[in-house]
Amino acid sequence: MAQVISLREAERQPGRCRAVTSNGKRCRNRSTGDSGFCRIHLPAKPERIGPFDASAIRDLLEFMRRRLTGEYEVDDFGFDAELVEKFWAPLVRPLGKYYWRIDWRAIENVPSEGAALLVSNHAGTLPLDALVMKFGVYEEHPAHRHVRLLAADLAFRMPFIGPMARKMGNTLAAAEDAERLLRSGELVGVFPEGYKGVGKGWKDRYRLQRFGRGGFIELALKARVPIVPVAIVGSEETYPMVFDAKLLARLFGFPYFPVTPFFPLLGPLGAIPLPSKWIVEFGEPISLTDHDVDAWQDAMLVFDLTDRIRDNIQQMLYRNLMSRRSAFF
């Protein structure tokens, strides 16, 4: 490839090729058009297929070939890393960047290697905040790590959603599975509020619900891994639930049935999430290695640590709510 002179030097001799020949002298040929290069040194245009880059088309076809022939790998939990990186991540990326305009704060607090437990608030009627955190860490963190989310059994019982949840790396919120993931050095995401958080009404927005019985603290103490508190602002406004239709919830076997200002009144259009402004902050990792190996059996210690983590996340939420100009800007 020929060397190129600077723009300032090119301005001194307009109309002459900007390339530098092998002997170190500037090419004597005249440039063609507005390219600044002669026909010999004209840079090759990227190969295209119609309006698309040819290399991108080839990568897509190769990806589809591997999917059709089964030449891809999944781990013991059914996690399909290639599907997440090549298919789901590009679909979710514009939502976070342009629709919700997510402000990622202190994401460097997520360890670049080794196991850690990401503990977050949970809200918004549908668990969009879990997916945002998962894909955000993969996209925004320098190490591009995958977060293995712990989900309730309802997610895995649903058609289509269940298999896709497995392929995305999610697993049942069971202590045995979570401990296996942590001992293998994975990032594990947990939402202690569960359905109480994601299904709470609009009047209780950004008020953390009870963090269960501290199972995530026992898990971190057993696996000897740090806890990273995560505060997510913005999810509450995507589907503002004004009423819980309990009769319909029992009929369909759901923990709640949301009624929002737009759903079910507008039908499928009402299921479109609102473009709220999101802020996701990662707190400083909290190490638990100073405690004894059997500390997870100390009920009072588990209770105190659970309350400490909950209060930490609540304060982060209040701080970020104050820094946000409005819910949608």
N, C-alpha and C positions, 0 to 999 in steps of 0.2 A: 504494500500500500504506500503510495507516495505521500511525502510530508507536505504540510500546508503552511503557508506563510500567514502572518497575523493580518487582521483586518486593516490595521493602520498602514502596514506596508502595502497592502493591495490598493488602498485608496490613492497612493502616490502614482500608480500606473494602472489606471482604470482600463478595463477591457482586456487585460492580459491574464492568462491562466494563473491561478493561485498556487498550483502545485510546485513542489521542489523536486527536481530530478535526482537520480542516484548519485551524481557527482556534487550535489549540494548547491546547485545553482537553480534559480527560478526558471520555470518552463517559459520558452519564448512564444509559444502558441497563443493565439487569441482565444478568449473564453467564448463559449456558445451560450447565447441567451443571457439569462440572469443567474445562471448556475455558478459563475465565477471560475469554471474549469473548462479546459478544451475537451475535444472528443476523446482523446487518449486517456486523460486523467479524470473524466467524468465519473463520479461515484456511482456504483451500481445501485439501482433502485431495489428495495426489498421485493422479493417475489410475492405476488398477490394472486388470489383466486377471487375474481370479482372485486367486491369492496373489502375483502378480508385478507389479513396477513396469512400467507401460505403456511408458515411454521405453526401458527395457532390452529389452523385447520388440521394439519398433520397430527398435532398433539391431541386434538379432540378425537380424531378417528382412531388413534392408537389407544386412547382411554376407553373408547367404546368397544374396541376389539377385545381389550383385556376384560371388560365387564362381561361381554358375551361369551368368552371362552373360559371364564373363571380363573384367569391368571392374576389374581390379587390375593392379598393375605388379610386375615382377620385374627384377632387374638382370642384368648380363651373366653372373653366376655362378649365376643361378637363385634368388637370395635374395628371399623373399616377406615383406616386413616386416609387412604387415597380418596375415598368417596367424600370425606369431610373436606379435604384440602382442595380437590379439583372440582367438586360440584357444589356442596353446600356453602362453603366459605365465599365463593364469588357471588352467590345469590344473596347472602346476608350482608355482605360488605356495603353495598349502596344504601341499605336501610339505615345502618348505623351512621354512615358518613354524611348522607344528604337528607334523610327523612327525620331521624331523631337527633342528628348533629351531636353525637355523644362526645362529652368532654371527659377524657381519661386522665385521672389524677393519681400520681404516685404508683403507677403500675410497676415501677422498678422494685417495689416491695415484694412482689411475687418472686420467689427464688428461681434463678435461672436453671438450676438442676436440683435433683433430690426431691423427696416427698414433702408435701405441705397440705394442710387442710384449709380451704377457702370457705369461710363462714359468712353468709350474706343474709340480708333481709329479703323477704319474698312478698310480692304484691302484684296487683294489676289484673286480677280476674283470670287471665291466662298466663302461664309461666314464661312469658317472653323475656323476663329479666334473667332467667337462668341461661337461655340461649345467647342473650347479649353478652353476658359475662364469659361464657365458654368461647364464643367466637372472637370476642374482644381480646382475650388473653392470647389467643393464637395469632391474631392479626397485629396487635399493637405491641406485644412484649418482644424485646430483642431476641429472645430464645425461641419464640413461636411455639410455645408449649400447648399441649392439649389438656383441657380440664375434663376430668371424668366425673360427671354429675351423678349424684344419688337421687333417684326418683321414686315416687310412690308406685305401688303395684298397679294402680289404675292406668297409668301411662302405658304399661306393657300389656294390658288386657285389651287395649283398643286396636282395631284393625288398622293397618298401614302405619299408624303412629308408633305402635309397639315395636315392630321390626326396625323402623327407622331410628327409634330411640336407641336400640341396641347398636346399630351400625354407627351412630354418632359417638359411641363410647359411654353412654349412660348405663347405669346398672341399678338393680333394686337396692333400696336403702336398707340393706342388711349389714349388720356389723361384720360378718365374716367376709363378705365381698369387699367392703370398704377397707378392711384391714389388709387383705391381700393386695389391693391396689397400692396402698401406702407403703407396704413393705417392698413392693417392686419399684418404688421411687416415683410414683405418679402424683400429679396434682389432683386432689379430690375436692369437688364442690358440694357443699351441703347447705340446706336451707331449713334451719331448726323450727321456723314458724309453721312449716308445712301448709296444709289446707287452711288453717286458721289465718295465715298471713295473706296468701294469694287470693282467698275468697272473702276478705273483709270488706265492709261497705265503705262508701265514699266518706262518711263522717269520721271514720277512724283512720283516714289516710296518714301514712308516715308515723303511725303509732305502733311500735313493735308489739306483737303478740307474745304469748308465753313461748319460751324456747324449749319446750318439751321437758324431759327429765335429765337433760345434760348428756345424752348419749354421744354427742359429738366430742365432748370433753373426755369421756372415757376412752373413746376411740383414739384421740390424739395422745393421751397419756399412755395407752397401751403401745402404740406404734412409735412413741417418742419423736413426734414430728411437730413443727411449729404451726400455729394457727394464724392465718392472715384474715383479719376482719375486713369485710367488704360492705360498703354502703352504696345503694343504688337509688338515685333520685330520677324520677321521670316515668317509671313504670306505672305509678298509681293513676296517671292521667290518660293512659292509652285506652283503657276500658273502664271509665268511672261507673262502678256498680252502685246504683241507687236503691236496688231492692233485690232480695234473694227469694226467688219463687221456690219455697221448700217443697211444695207438693210436686212440682215438676221435677225437682231434684231427686225425690224419692222414686218417682215414676221411672226415670231414666237411670237410676243407680249412681247419680253424681253426688259429690259432697255438698254442692250448692248449684243453683241455676241462676246465673246473673241476668239482671235486667238493667240495661244502661239507657241513657237518653236516646240511643239510636238502635239498640237491639232489645227485643226482636221486632220493634216497630218498622224498621227499614229492611228487614229480611237480611239477605247476604251482604248488602251494603253496610248494614250496621255492624258487621263483623270486622270491618276495616279499622285497624288501630289508629288512634289519633296521633298527629305529629308533635308529640310533646318534646320538650327539651330535656335531655338526659345528662346526668353527671354520675360517673362511676368512680368511686375513690377506694383505693386499697390502703388499709392501715398498716402500721409497722408490724412485722411478724412478732408473735408472742411465743417465746420459747417455754417449753414445759419440762426441759431436761433436768431442771434443778429438783424436781420432785422424785420421790422414790419410785422404783419399778412397779410396786403394788399400790401406788397412789390412786389408781382408777377405782379402787374398792372403797375409798374414803368418801362417803356420801356428802359430808359437809364440804370437803374440798371441791368436789364436783359441782355442788350447788353454788359455791362462792365464785368459781371460775366461770360458770355459765352466766351468772349475773354480771360479772365483770365484762365479759365479751358482749353481752346484750347492751349494757350501758354504753360501751365504747361505740358500737354501731349506731345507737340512737343519737349520741352526740354528733357523730359524723353526719348523719342525716340532717339534723337541725342546722349544722354549720353550712352544709351545701345548699339547703333550701334558702337560707338567708343570702347566699351568694348568687343565686339564680334570679335573673331579672323578672321572669315570669314563667308560667308553666309551659308556654309554647314559643318563647323567643329567647 
